[in-house]
Structure formats: C-alpha cells, structure tokens
Amino acid sequence: MPSPCSCMSFNPETRRLSIGLDNGTISEFLLSEDYNKMTPVKNYQAHQSRVTMILFVLELEWVLSTGQDKQFAWHCSESGQRLGGYRTSAVASGLQFDVETRHVFIGDHSGQVTILKLEQENCTLVTTFRGHTGGVTALCWDPVQRVLFSGSSDHSVIMWDIGGRKGTAIELQGHNDRVQALSYAQHTRQLISCGGDGGIVVWNMDVERQETPEWLDSDSCQKCDQPFFWNFKQMWDSKKIGLRQHHCRKCGRAVCGKCSSKRSSIPLMGFEFEVRVCDSCHEAITDEERAPTATFHDSKHNIVHVHFDATRGWLLTSGTDKVIKLWDMTPVVS
C-alpha cells in the first residue's frame, strides 16, 4: 500500500474489501472465492487526511466514509465518482446508515451526533443532538425498532428513539471506562457494549425503560430546605452553614448529603451500579425495580475493536494486549 492503513470494510456477499489509508485514499479490492488473491479494483480520493471510517452500502452501491479532515463523503462504487460531502463539527468517530430512509448517522469527538438525509448527489441536515459529556466512540443502529445507540468516552451508552419521534433518550450506565464498541443482536433485542476496562455488558433492550430525569436547580435542599453553600442570604438569615449540593438520580431533585445518604441500582433507568438517591426514593424503589437488566463479563483485556456474528452468536474482540479473543455468546445472547 502507498500509505499506512487506517480502517477497512468488508462485504462478504460481493467479497469487496475497502481499505482507508492515512493519505485520505480509499483502495478497493476484490477477493477471490478461495480468499487467496486480492485484485485491485479502484481508488477513491476521498479525504485530505487519514480515513477514519468506511461503510459500504450494497443496496445503493455507495461507499460512505469519514476522515481526519472533518469531512463525511460518499462515492458511487460503480463509477468511483464522488457524490457529495458534509463538514462535521469535529472529527467523526462513529458512522451508521439506514438503507430504507437513506439517513446517515455521524458521531464525533465533541459528543455530537449528526443526522443527514442523503440523495444521489446532495445531502440535507436533518438534526443534531448531544447527550454525552465526552466524545462519541461508537454508534450502532437498529433498523427494525429504529433506535440509535451511542457509546462515549464518558463511560455511558445512550439509546436514542429516532423512530418514535418523541426525542426519548435512555441512558445506560454499566462501564467504568470509555465505551469502545457496540454491537446489536436484533433477533433477541440485546445490546453488547465493550469497554476500555475490559468489561463486556449484554443489555436486555426488550424491557420498558425510563428516561433519567433532568437535574433540578435550587439554592437549598428540596427535602429539608437547608441552604447550599453559595446561598449566602439564607445562610445568614438562618445562621446555618451552607451544604454541598447533590442530585437524586431517580427524581432529579437537588438535595443535601444527609437527605441522600442511600445508594441503589435503578436498572430500568440504566443504572446497573448503585447511585445516589434521596431517602424517600430509596424507600419507594422495590426489589423488582432493582432486578438487573444486564449481564456483566470480564474479557481480561482492554478492548479496542469488536465484531459480532449474530448467526453463530460469536463475538470477536481485539485488545491493546495484541490478543484476539473469540467468545461464544449463545448462553447469554439467546
């Protein structure tokens, strides 16, 4: 290759291999039936710098790509012609496409997700949304339920209900490090998320989940009315020392440490680990509501890439330890 390889995409049906290079070129090869020969097909001058992601869409004969130059581009794989492009707000780090509606989803390092509507020679910005406090590290699209999953360096996964048109966003908290990769088993409605901490989490998405509440603003505890430390007037009037503000993860109220001394998991809200809740919410949460909706597995290596074969139930992980591991996920994804 004329330049170091940065990413690749393989289509088993056509045996077409697309390789992104550091110089911005996408090189396309055709593999022989016995996989012993690679025949060069064409090169796309796609980007000004490193290609970060490639997606081949067989139904439309399109090659979608993103680059370090903050450009999203798509080319016709038959003619090699560039069909269009769009400049993102930051370097893209996630790319998904819905064939039915021709919507492309682009996640970037700023934490934003951009949705574009692609036509044959132009694109239209549909919307942008942001829910992560860190950069987007992975995207996964479910075309049946029409939901988009985004993983982030902020350790969380968010499920965006695109098809419901209600703007619902469900948070999933189950990692202690950045989320590195996402895969989805459509037939069982289970999401597989893999993290930099080596954790593999299998989420049951076939349950009625709840949105996390927005955190409320207040100058005093919304339970005992004690002033927070910036509320000088109430501190002076009541002759009381200001307290530190916390928030209940279940109701969103601003509370002091004394009124939120308890911890609880709230799996239906995505909190598989114990989080801070106010005392009244802790009493109201039932054992049934604490029942886990995810299973946790330790891969024992820092995962950087994942591929899930839904037909066999196999998960392939590669890590920074230079080890590739093959997992039989049928006992948990079935």
C-alpha positions in Angstrom: 0.0 0.0 0.0 1.3 3.5 -0.7 0.3 4.7 2.8 -0.4 3.1 6.2 -3.8 1.6 6.5 -6.2 3.2 9.0 -9.5 1.3 8.6 -11.3 -1.2 6.5 -14.7 -2.5 5.5 -15.5 -6.0 4.0 -18.7 -7.1 2.3 -19.0 -10.9 2.3 -21.7 -11.0 -0.4 -19.5 -9.3 -3.0 -16.1 -10.1 -1.4 -15.3 -6.5 -1.8 -12.7 -5.1 0.6 -12.4 -1.3 1.1 -9.3 0.0 2.9 -8.9 3.5 4.2 -5.4 5.0 4.2 -3.5 7.7 6.1 -3.2 9.8 3.0 -7.0 10.1 2.6 -7.4 7.5 -0.2 -9.8 4.5 -0.1 -8.4 1.5 -2.0 -10.9 -1.2 -3.2 -10.0 -4.8 -3.8 -12.0 -7.9 -4.9 -11.1 -11.1 -3.1 -11.1 -14.4 -4.9 -13.6 -17.2 -3.8 -10.8 -19.1 -2.0 -9.6 -15.8 -0.3 -6.1 -16.4 -1.6 -5.9 -13.5 -4.1 -6.7 -9.7 -3.9 -7.4 -7.9 -7.2 -7.2 -4.1 -7.1 -10.4 -2.5 -8.4 -10.2 1.2 -7.9 -9.1 4.1 -5.7 -11.2 6.9 -4.3 -9.5 10.2 -3.5 -11.9 10.6 -0.6 -10.2 12.8 2.0 -7.4 15.3 2.6 -6.0 13.3 5.5 -6.5 10.0 7.3 -9.7 8.0 6.6 -11.3 7.2 9.9 -14.3 5.0 8.9 -15.7 3.3 5.8 -19.2 1.9 5.2 -20.1 0.1 2.0 -23.9 0.1 1.2 -24.5 -2.7 -1.2 -28.2 -1.8 -1.9 -27.2 1.6 -3.3 -23.7 0.9 -4.4 -22.4 3.7 -2.2 -19.1 3.9 -0.3 -19.6 6.2 2.8 -16.5 7.5 4.7 -15.3 10.0 7.3 -11.8 11.4 7.7 -9.5 13.3 10.0 -10.3 16.4 7.8 -13.8 16.5 9.5 -15.4 15.6 6.2 -18.1 13.0 5.6 -18.1 11.9 1.9 -19.9 9.3 -0.2 -18.9 7.9 -3.6 -20.6 5.7 -6.2 -18.8 2.3 -6.1 -19.7 1.6 -9.7 -18.2 4.8 -11.3 -15.9 5.8 -8.5 -17.4 9.3 -8.7 -17.8 11.5 -5.6 -21.5 12.1 -5.0 -21.3 14.6 -2.1 -19.9 15.6 1.2 -20.6 17.3 4.5 -18.3 19.0 7.1 -18.8 17.9 10.7 -18.1 20.0 13.8 -15.4 17.6 14.9 -13.5 14.5 13.7 -16.1 11.7 13.2 -15.8 8.6 15.4 -19.0 6.7 14.6 -20.8 6.0 11.3 -24.1 4.2 10.7 -26.6 4.2 7.8 -30.3 3.4 7.3 -31.0 2.0 3.8 -34.7 2.5 3.9 -34.7 6.2 4.7 -31.2 7.0 3.4 -30.3 8.6 6.8 -26.7 8.6 7.8 -25.7 9.0 11.5 -22.3 10.5 12.3 -21.0 10.7 15.9 -17.9 12.9 16.6 -15.3 13.6 19.2 -17.2 16.6 20.5 -20.0 14.3 21.7 -22.5 15.4 18.9 -24.5 13.1 16.7 -25.4 14.5 13.2 -28.2 13.0 11.1 -28.1 13.7 7.3 -30.6 12.7 4.6 -28.6 11.5 1.5 -29.8 11.8 -2.0 -28.0 10.8 -5.2 -25.9 14.0 -5.4 -26.7 16.1 -2.3 -27.5 15.8 1.4 -29.7 17.6 3.8 -29.1 18.2 7.5 -32.0 16.6 9.4 -30.9 17.4 13.0 -28.1 17.3 15.5 -28.3 16.1 19.1 -26.0 15.9 22.1 -26.3 13.9 25.3 -22.8 12.8 26.2 -20.3 14.7 28.3 -17.5 13.1 26.3 -16.8 12.3 22.7 -18.8 9.7 20.8 -16.7 6.5 20.5 -19.2 4.1 18.8 -22.6 4.1 17.1 -25.0 1.2 16.4 -28.3 1.3 14.5 -31.3 -1.0 14.9 -33.3 -0.6 11.6 -36.3 -2.6 13.0 -37.0 -0.7 16.2 -35.5 2.4 14.7 -33.3 3.3 17.6 -29.7 4.5 17.6 -27.2 3.6 20.3 -24.2 5.8 21.0 -21.2 4.9 23.2 -18.9 7.5 24.7 -15.7 8.2 26.5 -17.9 9.4 29.4 -18.4 5.6 30.2 -22.1 5.7 29.1 -24.3 4.4 26.3 -27.4 6.3 25.2 -30.4 4.8 23.3 -32.0 7.5 21.0 -35.5 6.7 19.9 -35.4 8.0 16.4 -38.4 6.2 15.0 -40.7 7.2 17.9 -40.3 10.9 17.1 -40.6 11.8 20.7 -36.9 12.6 21.3 -36.6 10.0 24.0 -33.1 9.3 25.2 -32.4 6.4 27.6 -29.0 6.3 29.4 -27.2 3.0 30.2 -24.5 3.1 32.8 -22.6 -0.1 33.1 -18.9 0.7 32.4 -16.0 2.0 34.5 -14.1 3.2 31.5 -14.8 4.5 28.0 -17.2 2.5 25.8 -15.0 1.2 22.9 -17.5 -0.7 20.7 -21.2 -1.6 20.3 -23.0 -4.5 18.6 -26.7 -5.4 18.5 -28.5 -8.7 18.3 -31.7 -7.8 16.5 -33.4 -11.2 17.0 -33.2 -11.1 20.8 -33.1 -7.2 21.2 -29.8 -7.3 23.2 -27.1 -4.7 23.0 -23.5 -5.7 23.5 -21.2 -2.9 24.8 -17.5 -3.3 25.3 -15.3 -1.0 27.3 -11.7 0.0 27.9 -11.9 -1.6 31.3 -12.3 -5.0 29.6 -16.0 -5.2 30.5 -18.5 -6.8 28.1 -22.0 -5.9 29.0 -25.1 -7.5 27.5 -28.1 -5.3 27.8 -31.7 -6.6 27.6 -33.4 -3.9 25.5 -36.7 -5.8 25.4 -37.9 -4.1 28.6 -39.8 -0.9 29.2 -37.0 1.6 30.1 -37.4 5.0 31.7 -35.7 8.3 30.9 -33.4 9.7 33.5 -34.9 13.0 35.0 -33.3 16.3 34.4 -31.5 17.7 37.4 -33.4 20.5 39.1 -31.8 23.7 40.2 -32.2 25.0 43.7 -30.5 27.3 46.2 -31.5 25.0 49.1 -32.2 21.3 49.7 -35.5 20.4 48.2 -36.1 18.0 51.1 -35.0 19.7 54.3 -34.7 23.3 53.0 -31.1 23.7 54.3 -29.2 26.3 52.2 -26.4 25.3 49.8 -23.0 26.8 50.3 -23.5 29.6 47.7 -26.8 30.8 49.2 -25.3 33.4 51.5 -28.6 35.2 52.3 -30.3 32.1 53.6 -27.2 31.1 55.4 -27.0 34.5 57.2 -30.8 34.6 57.9 -30.9 31.1 59.3 -27.5 31.2 60.9 -26.7 27.8 59.3 -23.6 26.6 57.4 -24.2 26.0 53.7 -24.2 22.4 52.5 -22.9 20.8 49.3 -25.5 20.1 46.6 -26.2 16.6 45.3 -28.9 15.2 43.0 -31.2 12.2 43.3 -30.7 10.0 40.2 -34.4 8.8 40.3 -36.4 12.1 40.8 -33.7 14.7 39.9 -34.3 16.8 43.0 -31.4 18.9 44.4 -30.7 17.5 47.9 -28.1 17.7 50.6 -25.9 14.8 51.6 -27.9 14.0 54.7 -31.1 13.7 52.7 -29.4 11.5 50.1 -27.3 9.1 52.2 -28.6 6.0 50.5 -27.4 4.2 47.3 -29.4 2.0 44.9 -29.3 0.5 41.5 -32.1 1.5 39.2 -31.7 -0.8 36.2 -34.8 0.4 34.3 -33.3 3.8 34.3 -30.0 2.4 33.1 -28.2 2.5 36.4 -26.9 -1.1 36.9 -24.4 0.2 39.5 -25.6 1.7 42.8 -26.1 5.5 42.5 -27.1 8.3 44.9 -30.8 8.6 45.6 -32.8 10.6 48.1 -34.1 8.8 51.1 -37.8 8.9 50.1 -37.0 7.5 46.6 -34.8 4.8 48.2 -37.8 3.6 50.3 -40.1 3.7 47.2 -37.8 1.5 45.0 -39.0 -2.1 45.1 -36.8 -5.3 44.8 -38.5 -5.9 41.5 -37.2 -2.5 40.2 -33.7 -3.4 41.4 -33.6 -6.6 39.3 -30.7 -6.3 36.8 -31.4 -5.9 33.1 -27.8 -6.6 32.0 -25.2 -9.3 32.5 -21.5 -8.4 33.0 -18.5 -10.3 31.7 -14.7 -9.7 32.1 -12.8 -10.0 28.8 -9.5 -9.5 30.7 -8.1 -7.2 28.1 -8.5 -3.6 27.0 -10.9 -4.0 24.0 -10.3 -1.7 21.0 -12.4 -3.5 18.3 -15.4 -5.8 18.3 -17.2 -7.8 15.6 -20.4 -9.8 16.4 -21.6 -12.7 14.2 -25.3 -12.9 15.0 -25.9 -16.1 13.0 -23.4 -18.1 15.2 -23.6 -16.0 18.3 -19.8 -15.4 18.2 -18.1 -12.2 19.5 -14.6 -11.3 18.3 -12.6 -8.9 20.4 -9.1 -7.5 19.9 -7.2 -5.6 22.5 -4.2 -3.4 23.3 -2.5 -6.5 24.6 -2.2 -7.7 20.9 -4.5 -10.6 21.6 -7.6 -11.5 19.6 -10.3 -13.5 21.5 -13.3 -15.4 20.2 -16.3 -15.6 22.5 -19.3 -18.0 22.3 -22.1 -15.6 23.4 -25.0 -18.1 22.8 -25.5 -18.7 26.5 -26.3 -15.0 27.1 -27.5 -13.8 23.7 -30.4 -16.2 23.0 
